Amino acid sequence: VLDKNFALPDDIYSGTFKRLDITGISPTDFINAKDISVGDIIINEPDITITHKKRNYNTPDTGNFYNRIAPKNESYAINKLLLKNIQLLHNNLDKKQSSQLKNLTAVLEDIKIDSSSVHDSTRFLFAKEASMFLKNYSTTTANKLYNFTIDSIALKPQQGSLLAKNVKLQPIGTKDEFRTKVEFKQDRFDIFFDEAIFKQVDWWNLIGNEGIFADSVYLKAGHINVYSDKRLPMSGKSKVGNYPHQMLTKIDLPLYVKYIALNNIDVTFEEFNPVSGQSGKLIFNNTEGKIWNITNMPEQIASNGEMKVTAKTKFMNEANLDVVFDFNLAKVDKGVFSVDATMGAMDGKKLNKASEGLGMVMVEDLQIDELKVHVSGNDYNGKGTVLFAYHDLK
């Protein structure tokens, strides 16, 4: 009925809670006082549902929250508002998507609601200090192949910061068990970061599935292990359109991150060769790098059409390797990219970890002096130059 009468807002809130404790005020204070000051409010196990649907009849609200709740210029103050074990469900009816957070705790301190605080940009929801904490987050991916877990999340909305500890994407089962769960050859990922730090996050858009926006992301102390098994058949599907910048265009949400920084990350690519009966590994230790201008937004691409990756690493834990990738976002439909790499000296026998399993070739002796590579390419071809200086090959 309300919708037919054009009376529903875009966001509808509903909720329940198990217990409410209020200190520092009596019932008569609510009746008689114009300026209400409360000690602490503790709300236990609130269950909150937010349902979003854009309604074209709604116009932007030029008023503010204070004017709506205090028509006679009342003021309200709360020393601390604590919400313990929140269950938060957000339903986006426009996109037919839902997101849920459990065991969330929120603390808002020094809350002041009056004519001056409504314009105070240093406050979040009228609070001078605001924090949110989430422990033991866990979910299973839709394809039932991975568990995704985070030990703890700390959110500081005023700073737009988020700190996640022990972030893990772990395959369910062993490598051989993974092979039995998939029909065609696909990469198996095992990812861990000791810390993931997000800065200047627009977290309201994130929770509401309206977009992913952040100034920077720092991924610290972890590993990225990728495993492939050639015993599985190829799907026969075209690989065109699967470069990193092309994958960004497949994300339904608007996305912009100024840069992602990696610190002390070990990266391993492993593939099992059924002919040799062995795996070959390429290992990149202590990787440091940055990925710049991660976006799928046309307006951002118009101002900066390049996604750039710079990285320094130890190849096979021995040779210094510097790499620069340039992904052309303005020509993402063609997959245009370029890469430059420079590697220093190393003992060539270190390559046996890869060559024996993959190519059934063993290096008895080799001294690599220098490697320089430049390649430019697109969806269908690549060209470039390679300088490989070495001696004493056997």
Secondary structure as UniProt FT lines:
FT   TURN            2..6
FT   STRAND          11..16
FT   STRAND          19..22
FT   HELIX           27..32
FT   STRAND          35..44
FT   STRAND          47..52
FT   TURN            56..57
FT   HELIX           65..69
FT   TURN            71..72
FT   STRAND          75..92
FT   TURN            93..96
FT   STRAND          97..113
FT   TURN            115..116
FT   HELIX           117..119
FT   TURN            121..122
FT   TURN            125..126
FT   STRAND          127..140
FT   TURN            142..143
FT   STRAND          146..156
FT   TURN            157..160
FT   STRAND          161..171
FT   HELIX           175..181
FT   STRAND          188..199
FT   HELIX           203..207
FT   TURN            208..209
FT   STRAND          212..229
FT   TURN            230..231
FT   TURN            240..241
FT   HELIX           244..248
FT   TURN            249..250
FT   STRAND          255..273
FT   TURN            274..277
FT   STRAND          278..295
FT   HELIX           298..303
FT   STRAND          306..315
FT   TURN            316..318
FT   STRAND          319..328
FT   HELIX           329..331
FT   TURN            332..335
FT   STRAND          337..343
FT   STRAND          346..347
FT   HELIX           348..351
FT   HELIX           352..359
FT   STRAND          367..377
FT   STRAND          382..391
//
